[in-house]
Every structure is written in structure tokens, then in C-alpha cells.
């Protein structure tokens, strides 16, 4: 089921119950590169019109590896993140035994060698372009899917008659009444330590509000 919504409302003896239910598949999205890791083949001025996101896509690794696993070549780790070695105080290339480092560990200052078969994506940069003999990543657009939406909004009203012309209404409203979090689209930048981590968003927890309304 792609999307379904239901609306129910009933009023009996001064009581009124309203409910809206929503069930929808998650939004599809594409892994991206942040501005800091733009490929040198890009026209930066033109790319600024894309809200700071690069159109350059990552390279595919192992489709069976965890989605959040990303590799970066040792060359790109040095070029983009200054993760280089030093000789007599002069920066030089810190090589990996496989030619690749695990991006999440690199963000924490740890150099973990991996192969393209160990990760889902490989960050696109001049080092990767040289290894794959292609400056353009081969990851398809919209291959990942965000968290699905399953929410129920519920409200209960009770109307009290004060006089012939004046009514007092008590309103209890619950948004996401079942407290089913919806995490939406996670961080899409493949170089981020929280790439594809749904838990980094609040999830939109249950919200309860109450109020009184005088009608005359």
C-alpha cells in the first residue's frame, strides 16, 4: 500500500470523537556528497544552485553490506580530510593495505583498512576516480528509502451547555496518539559519521494538548 488516510468523526450527547489515520511508504532518497568533498571535475559555481549538494554520486560497493558502511580511498582521505602521514614534519600519503579506509572510523581518527566488498558505498573523489577509471559514481538515484509513516491523530471533545446561547467545550487532542515515531529521511551525506542513522532524528513523538473553548 503506497498511502492511505482515514478520517472518522462522531458526536453523540455532547461528546465528539475525531480520528485521522495515515499509513504511507517512506520517501526514497539518494546518497549524496557534501560540498567539502566535491569532485574536482565539477563546476562549483553551477553546483551551488543545487543547495550545496553535489550531483556527484558515490560508487557502489557490495550491495549486501550494511547501508551505513562507506569506504574512502587513502588518496581522498588525505586530499579531503587531511588524514595524511608525515615525514620530517612534511605531510605525505598515508596508505592503506587495501587502498581504502572505513569512513566512519576515519571520522573518529581510526584508520581501518577495508575492501570495496566490505562496504555498501565508496566516496567519490579523485582517488576513487583513478581506481575505477571513471570520475562519475555509479550509484543509482533514489535507491534508499526513509522510514514509513504510520500515525493516528485523535481528539475528544465534550460540549457543556451553560445557557441557551453559551456553550463550553473541553478539547483533548493527541497528535501521533499511538506514539509511533516517524524518523523520516536520515542524514544522506556518505562521509558523515551518522550517515543513514535514523535514530538521529526525534521521530515526532506523541503530543497532547488540552483546551477550553467558549461558544456564544
C-alpha positions as CSV (number, residue, x, y, z in Angstrom):
1,X,0.0,0.0,0.0
2,X,1.5,3.3,-1.1
3,X,-0.6,5.7,1.0
4,X,-3.9,5.5,2.9
5,X,-5.7,8.0,5.1
6,X,-8.9,7.7,7.1
7,X,-11.0,10.3,8.8
8,X,-13.6,9.5,11.4
9,X,-15.8,11.9,13.4
10,X,-18.8,11.2,15.7
11,X,-20.8,13.5,18.0
12,X,-23.3,11.9,20.5
13,X,-24.8,13.5,23.6
14,X,-22.3,16.4,23.6
15,X,-19.3,14.1,23.1
16,X,-17.4,14.2,19.8
17,X,-14.6,11.8,18.8
18,X,-12.4,12.6,15.7
19,X,-9.6,10.4,14.3
20,X,-7.2,10.6,11.3
21,X,-5.0,7.7,10.4
22,X,-2.1,7.8,7.9
23,X,-0.1,4.9,6.5
24,X,2.5,5.7,3.9
25,X,5.7,4.2,2.5
26,X,8.9,6.1,3.3
27,X,10.3,8.7,0.9
28,X,13.0,7.4,-1.4
29,X,16.3,9.3,-1.4
30,X,19.8,9.3,-2.9
31,X,23.2,9.1,-1.0
32,X,24.9,12.5,-1.5
33,X,28.3,14.1,-1.2
34,X,28.7,17.3,0.8
35,X,30.3,20.4,-0.6
36,X,33.6,19.7,1.2
37,X,34.1,16.5,-0.9
38,X,33.3,17.8,-4.3
39,X,35.0,16.1,-7.2
40,X,37.4,18.4,-9.0
41,X,35.6,17.7,-12.3
42,X,32.6,19.8,-11.0
43,X,31.7,23.3,-11.8
44,X,31.4,24.6,-8.2
45,X,29.6,27.8,-9.2
46,X,27.0,25.8,-11.1
47,X,26.7,23.3,-8.3
48,X,25.9,26.0,-5.8
49,X,22.4,26.2,-7.4
50,X,21.8,22.7,-6.1
51,X,21.5,23.9,-2.5
52,X,25.1,23.0,-1.7
53,X,24.7,19.3,-2.6
54,X,26.9,17.7,-5.2
55,X,25.4,15.9,-8.1
56,X,28.4,13.5,-8.0
57,X,27.2,10.2,-6.7
58,X,29.2,7.6,-4.8
59,X,30.5,4.3,-6.3
60,X,28.8,1.0,-5.5
61,X,30.4,-1.5,-3.2
62,X,28.8,-4.7,-2.0
63,X,25.0,-4.5,-2.2
64,X,24.7,-6.9,0.7
65,X,26.9,-4.8,3.0
66,X,25.2,-2.6,5.7
67,X,23.8,0.6,4.1
68,X,25.7,2.8,6.5
69,X,29.1,1.3,5.6
70,X,31.2,3.6,3.4
71,X,34.8,3.4,2.2
72,X,37.1,6.2,1.1
73,X,40.4,5.8,-0.8
74,X,43.6,6.6,1.0
75,X,44.2,9.3,-1.6
76,X,40.9,11.0,-0.9
77,X,41.3,10.7,2.8
78,X,44.5,12.7,2.5
79,X,43.1,15.2,0.0
80,X,39.7,15.9,1.6
81,X,40.2,15.3,5.3
82,X,44.0,15.9,5.8
83,X,44.3,12.3,7.0
84,X,47.9,12.1,5.8
85,X,51.1,10.8,7.3
86,X,54.2,12.9,7.9
87,X,57.8,12.6,7.1
88,X,60.1,15.0,8.9
89,X,57.1,17.2,9.6
90,X,56.0,17.2,5.9
91,X,52.6,15.7,5.0
92,X,52.7,12.6,2.8
93,X,50.2,10.0,1.7
94,X,49.2,7.5,4.5
95,X,48.5,4.4,2.5
96,X,46.1,1.6,3.2
97,X,47.0,-2.0,2.6
98,X,43.8,-2.3,0.5
99,X,43.8,1.2,-0.8
100,X,40.6,2.1,1.2
101,X,39.7,3.2,4.7
102,X,36.4,2.8,6.5
103,X,34.8,6.3,6.5
104,X,33.0,6.0,9.9
105,X,36.2,5.0,11.7
106,X,38.2,7.7,9.8
107,X,35.8,10.3,11.2
108,X,36.8,9.1,14.7
109,X,40.5,9.2,13.9
110,X,41.0,5.5,13.4
111,X,42.5,4.1,10.2
112,X,40.7,0.8,9.4
113,X,41.6,-0.8,6.0
114,X,38.6,-2.3,4.1
115,X,37.9,-3.5,0.6
116,X,35.1,-2.5,-1.7
117,X,33.5,-5.8,-0.8
118,X,33.2,-4.8,2.8
119,X,31.1,-1.7,2.3
120,X,27.9,-0.6,0.6
121,X,29.3,2.7,-0.9
122,X,32.6,4.3,-1.8
123,X,33.0,8.0,-1.6
124,X,33.7,9.7,-4.9
125,X,36.9,11.7,-5.3
126,X,40.0,11.9,-7.4
127,X,41.4,8.8,-5.7
128,X,38.3,6.8,-6.4
129,X,38.1,8.1,-10.0
130,X,41.6,6.9,-10.6
131,X,40.9,3.4,-9.1
132,X,37.6,3.0,-11.0
133,X,38.8,4.8,-14.2
134,X,35.7,7.0,-14.0
135,X,35.0,10.3,-12.3
136,X,31.3,9.6,-12.1
137,X,29.8,7.4,-9.5
138,X,27.5,4.6,-10.4
139,X,25.1,4.6,-7.5
140,X,21.5,4.9,-8.8
141,X,19.3,7.8,-7.7
142,X,16.6,7.2,-5.0
143,X,17.9,3.7,-4.1
144,X,17.4,4.2,-0.4
145,X,14.1,4.5,1.5
146,X,13.2,6.5,4.5
147,X,11.1,5.3,7.5
148,X,7.5,4.6,6.7
149,X,4.7,6.7,8.1
150,X,2.2,5.1,10.4
151,X,0.3,7.7,12.6
152,X,-3.0,8.2,14.2
153,X,-4.3,11.6,15.4
154,X,-7.1,11.5,17.9
155,X,-9.3,14.2,19.5
156,X,-12.1,14.0,22.0
157,X,-14.5,17.0,22.6
158,X,-17.2,17.4,25.3
159,X,-19.6,20.3,25.0
160,X,-21.4,21.6,28.1
161,X,-24.5,23.8,27.7
162,X,-24.2,26.8,30.0
163,X,-27.2,28.9,28.8
164,X,-29.4,28.9,25.8
165,X,-26.7,30.7,23.8
166,X,-23.5,29.9,25.6
167,X,-21.6,26.5,25.4
168,X,-18.3,25.5,26.9
169,X,-16.3,22.9,25.0
170,X,-13.4,20.8,26.5
171,X,-10.9,19.6,23.9
172,X,-8.4,16.8,24.3
173,X,-6.1,16.4,21.2
174,X,-3.5,13.8,20.7
175,X,-1.1,14.0,17.7
176,X,0.5,10.7,16.9
177,X,-1.7,9.2,19.6
178,X,-0.1,5.7,19.5
179,X,3.4,7.3,19.9
180,X,4.7,5.6,16.8
181,X,7.8,7.5,15.9
182,X,8.4,8.5,12.3
183,X,12.1,9.2,11.7
184,X,11.8,10.4,8.1
185,X,14.9,10.9,5.9
186,X,18.2,10.4,7.8
187,X,21.5,12.1,7.1
188,X,22.3,11.4,3.4
189,X,25.9,12.6,3.3
190,X,28.0,9.4,2.8
191,X,31.0,11.0,4.6
192,X,29.1,11.7,7.8
193,X,29.6,9.6,11.0
194,X,25.8,9.5,11.2
195,X,25.1,8.6,7.6
196,X,21.8,6.7,7.3
197,X,21.3,6.8,11.1
198,X,17.5,7.1,11.6
199,X,18.0,7.5,15.4
200,X,19.5,11.0,15.0
201,X,16.0,12.5,14.4
202,X,13.4,13.0,17.1
203,X,10.8,10.8,15.3
204,X,7.9,13.1,16.1
205,X,6.7,11.6,19.4
206,X,3.2,11.9,20.8
207,X,1.9,15.4,21.5
208,X,-1.0,16.0,23.8
209,X,-2.9,19.3,24.1
210,X,-6.0,20.3,26.1
211,X,-8.1,23.4,25.9
212,X,-11.4,25.1,26.7
213,X,-13.5,26.9,24.1
214,X,-16.5,29.2,24.9
215,X,-19.0,29.4,22.1
216,X,-21.8,32.0,22.1
